[in-house]
Amino acid sequence: MRDRKKNTILFVGTFSHTPNVDAAIWLVKEIFPLVTKSYPGAVLKIAGKNPPAALRMAAQETPGVEVLGFVEDLAALLRSCRCFVAPLRFGGGVKVKILHAMAHGIPVVATRIGSEGIEGLSADAILVGDSAGGIARHIGTVLSDDARAERLGKGGWNAMKANYSWNGVRNALTEIYRETIAQVS
């Protein structure tokens, strides 16, 4: 955590996907202002190709928000920020952005919808909230508690590695094959 910028929050999204647009605007307009009440020096970085005009306008009206657009080296950005946030309110499927963040050891705060479909998550791997206030409080925890942030980063990395690395997937498939063969035999 020592190489991460203390009060830097990151959102990453593909802005051709409506749930990401909604999440980013909600983050800028409602969640981030709650964060800055307790952490006035906080910075929110938003990365993603073709951010919509509504997001750019909301960011201009909210101090501390930087809309970066497309980022050439997302890995470096993930390694430099203190907290990754995915406040998705609708959408389906596994959110690869969360797995990508966890692979870089960055603590993750998300909604229940943002974390759904991801195996092996616990309170030591991700903080989950569904209201603007709940998400802001979780972000505050990551910004203020170095030990908890460290545990979250490691917990997320361990969950991602156990369930989504090549070895983790291979082990899960091997178990499925064993169970299937045992049922057929």
Buried (B, 14 or more C-beta within 10 A) or exposed (E): BEEBEBBBBBBBBEBEEEBBBBBBBBBBBBBBBBBBEEBEEBBBBBBBEEBBEEBBEBBEEBEBBEBBEEBEEBEEBBEBBBBBBBBBEEBEEEBEBBBBBBBBBBBBBBBEBBBBEBEBBEEBBBBBBBEBEBBBBBBBBBBEEEEBBBBBBBBBBBBBBBBBEEEBEEEBEEEEEEEEEEEEE
